[in-house]
Amino acid sequence: MARIYTGLDRFKNECRKRLKGQSLALLANQASVDGNLINAKEVISSLLPGQLKFLLGPQHGFWGEDQDNMIETEDSLDPELHTPVVSLYGSKLKRLPHILESVDLLIIDLQDVGTRVYTFLSTMLQCLKDAAKAGKGVLILDRPNPLGGAVVEGNILRMEFASLVGPFTLPMRHGMTIGELAYFLNDTLKIGCDLTVLSLKGWRRHMLWKGLRRRWIMPSPNMPLFDTALVYPGQVLWEGTNISEGRGTCRPFEIFGAPFIEPATLKKMLPSGHLAGCYLRECWFRPTFNKWVGQRCGGLMIDVLKPSVYRPIQTSLALLKAVLETFGECFSWREPPYEYEFDQLPIDLIFGDSSLRIALESGMGVEALLESFSQGIEEFLEIRRPFLLYEE
């Protein structure tokens, strides 16, 4: 297979002359590395000495040092470049207009994971809006969608449930790169940002991360493996419940459970029809932080055996329905706040719609839920078509 070149890989040969003399801000993190694992900060500062004026970090910080949600990384000074390292997460995102006054161009190099609720998407969208208002350009260094671009899953978010974990009417698994999403949002929302995407070279929509021959650098503390990203579009639903999504273990999202779950009983309740491409192993774990910290939890671990046929959303919906039916007396939806939203239930924000929660509570089956998603997905596939940069 031919080598895959990211936007950062291409930057080294294609942007040096064009950007010479411009003052730059870089929004990136520890996963923003080139094919030799060199961070974007080093790549850009070595090519354009003295031009990087700000290093900006998304949720978890520029170096991915902060765990969990609603934790804002403290500002610092980069010891090598002597430039400010500034968080753009939560309330700190409001400072971006002031930062843009001091630079000519904002460069964004973030590894997205192909799921609507991942907050990097919201951060990127706000950057486009603020840059447009400031009359400043944005250059996005594109990266592969780890889940590929061929499969789209889940319901379409309703705008009354828009939040940091869902800024626009996208399905949960959207099948687009961050560069494609930038073009899509800039046009659809009529933002008017002076936007350029330095596209990938050699990537095709059917390609999953496992076949790219690139090392996985975790883009956030609870996304340690490509296997985590595979299950995340479905397993993130547990964040809206009192069930542990595996935070505080070495395999977050692949593992889930609670003290009141008996693994063997749960497994017997699962319909095989919605579990294609994976095997569910009974497990016990004791989280070191987050939900049920220090308590012994029973649950399951998802082993994805065939990524091409595994569908994370239908699998996790089947798991959620089984937990509701089997352990409903102990199960509960998580209460606010969640990602700076203080009024709406977290599960409704994650779903991007309250009707899914209500349907599950009323006993609607997984097949009917999936069928309710189909028209929205078909319409989305048509709407996104003009903004796709890569072939099947």
Secondary structure as GFF3:
##gff-version 3
##sequence-region A 1 392
A	DSSP	alpha_helix	7	14	.	.	.	ID=ss1
A	DSSP	alpha_helix	16	19	.	.	.	ID=ss2
A	DSSP	beta_strand	24	28	.	.	.	ID=ss3
A	DSSP	alpha_helix	40	47	.	.	.	ID=ss4
A	DSSP	beta_strand	52	57	.	.	.	ID=ss5
A	DSSP	beta_strand	76	77	.	.	.	ID=ss6
A	DSSP	beta_strand	84	87	.	.	.	ID=ss7
A	DSSP	three_ten_helix	90	95	.	.	.	ID=ss8
A	DSSP	alpha_helix	96	100	.	.	.	ID=ss9
A	DSSP	beta_strand	105	109	.	.	.	ID=ss10
A	DSSP	alpha_helix	120	134	.	.	.	ID=ss11
A	DSSP	beta_strand	137	141	.	.	.	ID=ss12
A	DSSP	beta_strand	153	156	.	.	.	ID=ss13
A	DSSP	three_ten_helix	159	161	.	.	.	ID=ss14
A	DSSP	beta_strand	171	173	.	.	.	ID=ss15
A	DSSP	alpha_helix	178	188	.	.	.	ID=ss16
A	DSSP	beta_strand	194	198	.	.	.	ID=ss17
A	DSSP	three_ten_helix	209	211	.	.	.	ID=ss18
A	DSSP	alpha_helix	226	235	.	.	.	ID=ss19
A	DSSP	three_ten_helix	236	240	.	.	.	ID=ss20
A	DSSP	beta_strand	255	258	.	.	.	ID=ss21
A	DSSP	alpha_helix	263	268	.	.	.	ID=ss22
A	DSSP	three_ten_helix	272	274	.	.	.	ID=ss23
A	DSSP	beta_strand	278	285	.	.	.	ID=ss24
A	DSSP	beta_strand	297	304	.	.	.	ID=ss25
A	DSSP	alpha_helix	312	327	.	.	.	ID=ss26
A	DSSP	alpha_helix	346	351	.	.	.	ID=ss27
A	DSSP	alpha_helix	355	361	.	.	.	ID=ss28
A	DSSP	alpha_helix	366	384	.	.	.	ID=ss29
A	DSSP	three_ten_helix	385	387	.	.	.	ID=ss30
###
